[in-house]
Every structure is written in structure tokens, then in C-alpha cells.
């Protein structure tokens, strides 16, 4: 097992093609801070750049919490970013940084990941602890997990781009019920509402997540996964299926000529495990990315 860097509030382990990012504030139920935000963003930069990483698992340290939401130790100033910047909070000194929602910066970075992302939700996940999960591709929950979109009970509003992600995952009716009430609900309700793909006994959570990660890492082409991930997520906002057809056509035409496609067919015919040679770092097709990047624009004074 390799640790590419020592962080303060997360742990990043890489072993046999699978990266495990663990939120690690054991004395604070892994509550979210500005430091954790920057470290998570950097961790995804590392996993994207490492061709040995085929899948990323995100989980929390311990048995109690995945992430208990924003660290509330600043009291009434918790969500007053101007006041906290005045106190010298790291990373909250430039005006553009103060104005940007930190949870959203994390979810947007996960959204851009070139590797499949699995959430292994090991305990309480409220506020940013649940909204950071939304751009993860698959979420598996422990039977001890609890979820809560508690923002309206704290006098704020859903963040981390969850107003985009959540209705697309669970539908507008379920999304609004959970956000309007702000209640904390059990894993079974999360499963019924479509927030998680399965609920497993707590002791089996990581083995189930690793089993799924291994199925992906051992059988599928990394470049195909990178393309598929962005195609699926970005087409959620497409206005017509022709947009998907255009990208599908370019992708299948380009990928069909690569050694990966040849290996995929021959390994199937020869009944053996595939070994895909094309790397994400230098093997993405020339049309990638096909979208125009969106830039942050402050509208708070309008």
C-alpha cells in the first residue's frame, strides 16, 4: 500500500489499482473544514494523474460518521465567510475565495474526476457530509449510516451544487422533501429514495466497496471509464439526444481504432483477463473535452 502524500485531515492510500480516500478527523466525526476541502481537491488531482489508479473509494474514519457536516466550532460565524476571513482562516483571504462555497468546490472536482468514484458511507452523513457524495458514481451504505440535508434547519440552504445533483439522482419530489424537512433519515430510506445503491451490514461495507472496485479495475478499460463517466454525467443536462449521439459517435469511432478495442475483443474470444494498454494520462481521444468549461461568477451583489 502506498501513500503518495501525508495529509492533515484525510488519508489517501493506493493499492493494486484502487485509491481509498478516508476523511480523517477522528475527534470531530470527520467534520468538514477548509483544510479538508483543499486536501480532497488535491487528492483527486493525484488520483487523476496516476495511471495506476483505476477506481477511487471515498469513506470516513471510524464507525460513527462518514462526515458530520461542516465543523461548527466557529459558532455563529460558521457560515459567515467574511467574518471568518477576517479571523485569518486559511484560504479565505481573497474575495473570490470567500464568496465561493467550499463544498461546491469539492463536488465540482469530484464531478471532473477521470476515475470512477465509489462512496462507502460508514456512518452519519449530514450537510456537506451527504452533498459531497452526490457526484460520486455509486454509493454503498452501512446499515449504521444516516443521512440529512439539514441546511434549512440551520438557516442556510442546500450547497455543494446539490440543487443540480440531488434532483437528478432521486427526483425533484424526493429531493425537496428531504431538503424542506431537513430531517435525518436511516440508510433504508436512502435506499428506497434512490440515494444509495445498496445497504450492507456495517462490517461488510469496505469489502463490498472493494469488491465492486475490483470488478471495475480488473475488467474494464480506464480510458473507456473516463469517457463513460463524463458522457453520462454531462448528458444529464443535454437538451436533446442528438447531443449524446454526436459524442457517442466520435467516441466509438476513435476508441474502435485503439489497442484497447482490439484487446477487449481478443481477450473475450480467447477467454482470458484483459490487459488494456492505453493510459488516461495520454490516451484520451483528441475531441476530449468536448464541452466548454464553466467559470465561477459572483452574483451575490445583484
ChimeraX attribute file (.defattr): number of C-alpha atoms within 10 A of each C-alpha:
attribute: neighborCount
match mode: 1-to-1
recipient: residues
	/A:1	9
	/A:2	10
	/A:3	13
	/A:4	13
	/A:5	12
	/A:6	11
	/A:7	16
	/A:8	12
	/A:9	20
	/A:10	22
	/A:11	22
	/A:12	25
	/A:13	18
	/A:14	19
	/A:15	12
	/A:16	13
	/A:17	17
	/A:18	22
	/A:19	29
	/A:20	24
	/A:21	22
	/A:22	21
	/A:23	26
	/A:24	24
	/A:25	21
	/A:26	14
	/A:27	7
	/A:28	14
	/A:29	23
	/A:30	28
	/A:31	27
	/A:32	24
	/A:33	17
	/A:34	16
	/A:35	15
	/A:36	22
	/A:37	20
	/A:38	15
	/A:39	21
	/A:40	26
	/A:41	16
	/A:42	16
	/A:43	22
	/A:44	22
	/A:45	16
	/A:46	16
	/A:47	24
	/A:48	21
	/A:49	14
	/A:50	17
	/A:51	16
	/A:52	18
	/A:53	22
	/A:54	28
	/A:55	26
	/A:56	28
	/A:57	24
	/A:58	21
	/A:59	27
	/A:60	29
	/A:61	20
	/A:62	16
	/A:63	15
	/A:64	18
	/A:65	27
	/A:66	31
	/A:67	30
	/A:68	25
	/A:69	26
	/A:70	18
	/A:71	18
	/A:72	15
	/A:73	10
	/A:74	10
	/A:75	9
	/A:76	8
	/A:77	12
	/A:78	13
	/A:79	17
	/A:80	12
	/A:81	19
	/A:82	15
	/A:83	14
	/A:84	17
	/A:85	17
	/A:86	10
	/A:87	11
	/A:88	10
	/A:89	15
	/A:90	10
	/A:91	14
	/A:92	21
	/A:93	16
	/A:94	9
	/A:95	12
	/A:96	11
	/A:97	13
	/A:98	18
	/A:99	16
	/A:100	16
	/A:101	14
	/A:102	21
	/A:103	25
	/A:104	18
	/A:105	18
	/A:106	26
	/A:107	26
	/A:108	15
	/A:109	17
	/A:110	23
	/A:111	19
	/A:112	18
	/A:113	20
	/A:114	26
	/A:115	29
	/A:116	23
	/A:117	24
	/A:118	23
	/A:119	26
	/A:120	27
	/A:121	32
	/A:122	27
	/A:123	27
	/A:124	27
	/A:125	29
	/A:126	26
	/A:127	26
	/A:128	29
	/A:129	25
	/A:130	23
	/A:131	27
	/A:132	25
	/A:133	28
	/A:134	25
	/A:135	26
	/A:136	19
	/A:137	18
	/A:138	19
	/A:139	23
	/A:140	25
	/A:141	30
	/A:142	24
	/A:143	20
	/A:144	20
	/A:145	25
	/A:146	25
	/A:147	27
	/A:148	24
	/A:149	29
	/A:150	23
	/A:151	20
	/A:152	14
	/A:153	13
	/A:154	10
	/A:155	8
	/A:156	10
	/A:157	15
	/A:158	18
	/A:159	19
	/A:160	24
	/A:161	19
	/A:162	24
	/A:163	16
	/A:164	13
	/A:165	20
	/A:166	21
	/A:167	14
	/A:168	15
	/A:169	17
	/A:170	17
	/A:171	13
	/A:172	12
	/A:173	9
	/A:174	16
	/A:175	20
	/A:176	16
	/A:177	12
	/A:178	17
	/A:179	19
	/A:180	16
	/A:181	14
	/A:182	20
	/A:183	16
	/A:184	16
	/A:185	17
	/A:186	17
	/A:187	25
	/A:188	19
	/A:189	13
	/A:190	20
	/A:191	16
	/A:192	12
	/A:193	16
	/A:194	15
	/A:195	24
	/A:196	24
	/A:197	14
	/A:198	18
	/A:199	20
	/A:200	16
	/A:201	12
	/A:202	16
	/A:203	13
	/A:204	12
	/A:205	20
	/A:206	20
	/A:207	11
	/A:208	17
	/A:209	22
	/A:210	20
	/A:211	12
	/A:212	16
	/A:213	21
	/A:214	17
	/A:215	11
	/A:216	18
	/A:217	21
	/A:218	16
	/A:219	13
	/A:220	18
	/A:221	22
	/A:222	28
	/A:223	24
	/A:224	18
	/A:225	19
	/A:226	19
	/A:227	20
	/A:228	17
	/A:229	19
	/A:230	19
	/A:231	16
	/A:232	12
	/A:233	16
	/A:234	14
	/A:235	14
	/A:236	12
	/A:237	10
	/A:238	11
	/A:239	9
	/A:240	9
	/A:241	9
	/A:242	10
	/A:243	11
	/A:244	16
	/A:245	11
	/A:246	10
	/A:247	17
	/A:248	15
	/A:249	11
	/A:250	15
	/A:251	20
	/A:252	12
	/A:253	11
	/A:254	15
	/A:255	18
	/A:256	12
	/A:257	10
	/A:258	14
	/A:259	12
	/A:260	22
	/A:261	18
	/A:262	13
	/A:263	17
	/A:264	18
	/A:265	12
	/A:266	14
	/A:267	15
	/A:268	11
	/A:269	9
	/A:270	9
	/A:271	9
	/A:272	10
	/A:273	14
	/A:274	18
	/A:275	14
	/A:276	19
	/A:277	14
	/A:278	18
	/A:279	15
	/A:280	24
	/A:281	12
	/A:282	9
	/A:283	13
	/A:284	19
	/A:285	15
	/A:286	10
	/A:287	11
	/A:288	12
	/A:289	11
	/A:290	10
	/A:291	8
	/A:292	6
	/A:293	7
	/A:294	6
	/A:295	6
	/A:296	9
	/A:297	9
	/A:298	11
	/A:299	7
	/A:300	6
	/A:301	4
	/A:302	4
